[in-house]
Every structure is written in structure tokens, then in C-alpha cells.
Amino acid sequence: MPSQNIVKEYVRGGIYHVYNKSQREFILFKKDADCLKFISLLRRYLIKPPFETQLRHKTYWDKIDCFCFTLMDTHFHMEIQQKG
């Protein structure tokens, strides 16, 4: 596990394992609806919208590719690639 509070260098085209875990084993995804909400947010921010003029939020589809992800009760994992 990387140390906290250090400057990390990211590489263009680099593939990264990103994860986030709750504190004290707090359950993040209690119901299927919680998982679906998380997936809908991934879609919102990482998939190119059909009509960019209708955007009301910042997206990252042109900066990040998400290869895969998994949702666990208390955490999630993602494998992403930085485009630029």
C-alpha cells in the first residue's frame, strides 16, 4: 500500500489500481440500489455523453478509461488508464 502524503508521479497511458475502503468496516453497498447508483455515477462521469451541449457536470471520459471495477460491501476497486 502506498504511503500517505507523498507526491506521486502519474504516467501518460499508465494503468492504475484505484480503491477506496470505508472506515471501521462501514457497509457502503447495503442494497442493490446502492450498487446501481454507484454504477450510474461511473457512467455519468466516464462515458462520453451523446450530446455534450446538455452537460451539467464535468466528465472525465476523455481523460480516463475504466477497464473494470468491483463493488464489495465495504469498498470498491477499479482498474483505470490515464489518457493524458
NORBELKA-V949501 format. One record per residue. N is the residue number from 0. D_CENTER is the distance of its C-alpha to the mean C-alpha in Angstrom with 2 decimals. Layout:
n	d_center
N	D_CENTER
N	D_CENTER
This chain:
n	d_center
0	18.11
1	18.05
2	20.28
3	19.25
4	20.46
5	20.99
6	20.35
7	18.01
8	18.72
9	16.14
10	17.69
11	17.50
12	16.46
13	15.23
14	12.98
15	10.93
16	10.06
17	7.41
18	8.27
19	9.33
20	12.66
21	14.85
22	18.22
23	21.36
24	19.84
25	19.02
26	17.99
27	14.70
28	15.09
29	18.85
30	19.31
31	18.08
32	17.59
33	14.92
34	12.92
35	13.78
36	12.69
37	9.09
38	9.32
39	11.21
40	8.77
41	6.30
42	9.75
43	10.90
44	8.71
45	8.23
46	11.64
47	14.84
48	16.89
49	20.48
50	22.14
51	20.66
52	23.55
53	22.29
54	19.04
55	18.97
56	15.59
57	13.99
58	11.80
59	10.15
60	11.28
61	13.99
62	12.17
63	9.25
64	9.66
65	7.43
66	10.34
67	9.63
68	7.99
69	10.26
70	10.84
71	13.78
72	15.96
73	15.09
74	11.69
75	8.71
76	8.09
77	6.10
78	8.41
79	7.84
80	10.88
81	11.86
82	14.44
83	16.46
